Every structure is written in C-alpha cells, then in structure tokens.
Amino acid sequence: MSRGNILAGLLTVVALGACVAVYLHGANIPVLQPHGPVARGELWVMTVTLLLCAVVVIPVFVMLFSFAWMFRADRPRSRRWHMPDWDHYSVEMELIWWIVPSIIIAILSVIAWRSSHQYDPYRALGRGAPLEIQVVALDWKWLFIYPQQGIASVNMVEFPENVPVRFVLTADAPMNSFWIPSLGGQIMVMPGMTTQLNLLANDRGTYTGLSGNLSGRGFAGMTFAAQSVTQAEFDQWVASIHDTSLPLDSTSYKLLAKPSENDPVAFYAPVDSALYGQIVMKSMMPEHEMMQGMMQMPNGMMMNESSMP
C-alpha cells in the first residue's frame, strides 16, 4: 500500500465525516430537534453515549490506518516486531486499552440506570394535573380519545403547551409502536393490554407522529400530526369538535376500525365513555364471557373432578 493510497483513504474518511456533519446540521431530523423534557434528556443520553464510544472507536481507526502504513509490504520491518514476546512489549499500553474501555462501560452503566428511571414512560411530568388521552392503534390509523372532553380524533392529536399529557395506549390491530420523536421515545402497544406514556411539549408547533413498528401494508401511511397550542386555542378546538362532529359509539367504531390506508383527519363527539374499555377487553372477551357464565351457574351445576364418575 503506497503513501498516496493511505492519504487518499484518510481524506475520504474526513470528507465523509464532514458531509455527515453538514447534513445533520441542516436536515430536519425530529430526534435531533427536541421540544420537550423527555426528548431533550434522551438526546443528551445519545450524545454522551456517542462521544464516549468515540473515545474508543476513533483511536481504533487511527491505529488501523497507522498499522497499514507501518507494515506495508515495501517497508523493511523493524527487528523488534519479530520478537516472540511482542504481545507483552508494553505493560503501560496494555493497561490503557483495558482500563479506558472499562471506565467507559462503567460510566455508560450509570447513565443507563439513571436515565431509565428518570425518563420512565410511566413517570408523571410537571406539577399540574395531566391531560389524559386514550390512544388506539388501528389498521392503519391512530384513534385519539379525550375522556375528559368527550371528543375523539383520527390521525391528529392536540394538546396545550407546558401541560403534561398522559397517553393511555392499546391496540385493536397487530402490535404497533407509538412515537412522537420531537417529544419522547416510542412505546409498544398491543391488543388486550394498556400502557402509559407521559410527555410534555415546551413549545408550540406541529410535530410528526408515526408508527415505529412494521404493521403491514399501510404502515408507511400510519402517521399523525401532534399539535401543541395555547390553552385558549385548545379549548376553542374542543368546542368546535362538539359543534360539528358525529358521535363515536360501538356501532360507528366498528366502521372506523376496518383496515384502511392514508386516512384523512376526522373528529367525533360525543364519545361513548365505555368505548376504550370495550376495545381493551375485546381481545379477552371469550374468556371473560366464560367466567361470567360460570359465575351465573347454580352451585349444583358446577362440576369438578370429585363429582365425575
């Protein structure tokens, strides 16, 4: 390998790194543009982790090109590299390449432990009462139910800025993942199970929401708009939905839950207060009905192994 090839390789790596840096600086990447405390904290964790890993990765690549130059075919090799104990030639160097990675792993362990508790999706944010929004992942759209306001929306969610939002999530379709990258990390949802995600937006704006899990043919269009507005604008929005929307009950929900792709934004009001619970129990209904039937049977009709012939 000639000196020109080594120099060309190094320049290529530097050029690629510069291109990536320029792209990241000007690109619209929601993960790198946090607008809430959770997303801001997660970005800090990712940045620190990347920098700590670079402490090991960058020297490795520097040594890679250095060794390729030192041991090229057209250079006479120094006698010391032919010594049989060359692998223990420097105790100091061996201590460095064992101790430094160990320290980095220890630091990353502390960061992972603290951030896992600090950014727990079940942990409440802010000091005020949270706005509860029930989320249902469908094929291939998102249903948002506001139990306190008695309204619902499809593929669009709105909430006031600087107000904690508690999402209570489930699915009435294959397992999926709810994600608003500018506000926080994703969380999995599945039928017959509820989970929570607490988020907060510090700024007004419209953020991209999406599905973070492949869920079939309409996955690419399973996106939604998450809008952070003032409290007055939110109250006005709720009132407008009550004035112009159709009700959402078990009958209209069956039509909404049918698989469809690239659905437009839609609104419903009023909403059956028991609808979300019915959706959650839908996957467990056969067992639920069986238990209800057994509880209603007279005691004399209950059979067990001792009563069988």
C-alpha positions, 0 to 999 in steps of 0.5 A, a space after each residue: 500500500 503506497 503513501 498516496 493510497 493511505 492519504 487518499 483513504 484518510 481524506 475520504 474518511 474526513 470528507 465523509 465525516 464532514 458531509 455527515 456533519 453538514 447534513 445533520 446540521 441542516 436536515 430536519 431530523 425530529 430526534 435531533 430537534 427536541 421540544 420537550 423534557 423527555 426528548 431533550 434528556 434522551 438526546 443528551 443520553 445519545 450524545 454522551 453515549 456517542 462521544 464516549 464510544 468515540 473515545 474508543 472507536 476513533 483511536 481504533 481507526 487511527 491505529 488501523 490506518 497507522 498499522 497499514 502504513 507501518 507494515 506495508 509490504 515495501 517497508 523493511 520491518 523493524 527487528 523488534 516486531 519479530 520478537 516472540 514476546 511482542 504481545 507483552 512489549 508494553 505493560 503501560 499500553 496494555 493497561 490503557 486499552 483495558 482500563 479506558 474501555 472499562 471506565 467507559 462501560 462503567 460510566 455508560 452503566 450509570 447513565 443507563 440506570 439513571 436515565 431509565 428511571 428518570 425518563 420512565 414512560 410511566 413517570 408523571 411530568 410537571 406539577 399540574 394535573 395531566 391531560 389524559 388521552 386514550 390512544 388506539 392503534 388501528 389498521 392503519 390509523 391512530 384513534 385519539 380519545 379525550 375522556 375528559 372532553 368527550 371528543 375523539 380524533 383520527 390521525 391528529 392529536 392536540 394538546 396545550 403547551 407546558 401541560 403534561 399529557 398522559 397517553 393511555 395506549 392499546 391496540 385493536 390491530 397487530 402490535 404497533 409502536 407509538 412515537 412522537 420523536 420531537 417529544 419522547 421515545 416510542 412505546 409498544 402497544 398491543 391488543 388486550 393490554 394498556 400502557 402509559 406514556 407521559 410527555 410534555 411539549 415546551 413549545 408550540 408547533 406541529 410535530 410528526 407522529 408515526 408508527 415505529 413498528 412494521 404493521 403491514 401494508 399501510 404502515 408507511 401511511 400510519 402517521 399523525 400530526 401532534 399539535 401543541 397550542 395555547 390553552 385558549 386555542 385548545 379549548 376553542 378546538 374542543 368546542 368546535 369538535 362538539 359543534 360539528 362532529 358525529 358521535 363515536 359509539 360501538 356501532 360507528 367504531 366498528 366502521 372506523 376500525 376496518 383496515 384502511 390506508 392514508 386516512 384523512 383527519 376526522 373528529 367525533 363527539 360525543 364519545 361513548 365513555 365505555 368505548 376504550 374499555 370495550 376495545 381493551 377487553 375485546 381481545 379477552 372477551 371469550 374468556 371473560 364471557 366464560 367466567 361470567 357464565 360460570 359465575 351465573 351457574 347454580 352451585 349444583 351445576 358446577 362440576 369438578 373432578 370429585 363429582 365425575 364418575 
